[in-house]
């Protein structure tokens, strides 16, 4: 009789066989790959020191094979998550509770939808998802964590976790969808006249200046590019957030890893001097816009490098979509439409769980209505809505 699967907790991705992890992760989404998570840890970007203590959960068969896994961290704060629970923490602590530590099942600093409860393609997924969910709760109890937050899972995982008693939260991002366009002009032709003219105005403003934009892929991205990009990235962080989530070493680790070929960097310069760059990652059928870094302010350069060049790349490579990251209703007028995102939450305290559950029951239909309204008022010609 075969042995029952067993749960194991690992304090580093380096302790988990990369090939076995990636068999469960699949090939579509680069952020869930062993190499990406390992680069976060090796670089010192996601470690105990930065408040991301690895507690990766793995399900093994009797012969030691990985059947399922989940990227998991014990956290002492709520930075770098993009599904914000600051108000929950504040309310709970004002009531005399202790909100932290908590468990975060997520990709650090990466608001990208993807598998969080990884299962081997040769296995039935749902029983393993349930086993992982039970494992998350057990790890939380052993660690003294009062909550678990599974952020940006797939819709299927979201529904599965909801059936297992996790609270469900709905969010929104803005994604561009390729409707079989053969060129950027084909895409523009699908827009309303006003939106089409506005985009042409923005692109023309950049084209009239002495600015060169180049799309660098994989080995085209050198250490000197990362040196400049990280400095620019730090400039943006200093202006907006105050603290960089990832360090310079992360980009070096990423380029040197098996995911190096998936890096797409839109590079802008004038008179041989760098102006800014947009960092993207290439998935199976998606280009994921991650981070913008810039020096001196140039009007419309951010839109050109981050949004329009991403669309150019997606059309040229036959990709289905561009995901432009978190937030930004301004993206709708540029062809990026509202798209639901998901999270699932387990809260140990029954009373607090009830309070949060009521809030989420009220919030979800509001988010759904907002998505529908933005979609209806989108940039495309009326007959396409």
Beta strands, then each sheet from edge to edge (+ up, - down):
strand 1: 6-10
strand 2: 52-54
strand 3: 56-60
strand 4: 66-70
strand 5: 72-75
strand 6: 102-105
strand 7: 118-119
strand 8: 147-151
strand 9: 167-177
strand 10: 212-217
strand 11: 263-270
strand 12: 273-282
strand 13: 286-294
strand 14: 321-323
strand 15: 337-347
sheet 1: 1+ 3- 4+ 7-
sheet 2: 2+ 5- 6+ 8+ 15- 9+ 14- 13- 12+ 11- 10+
end
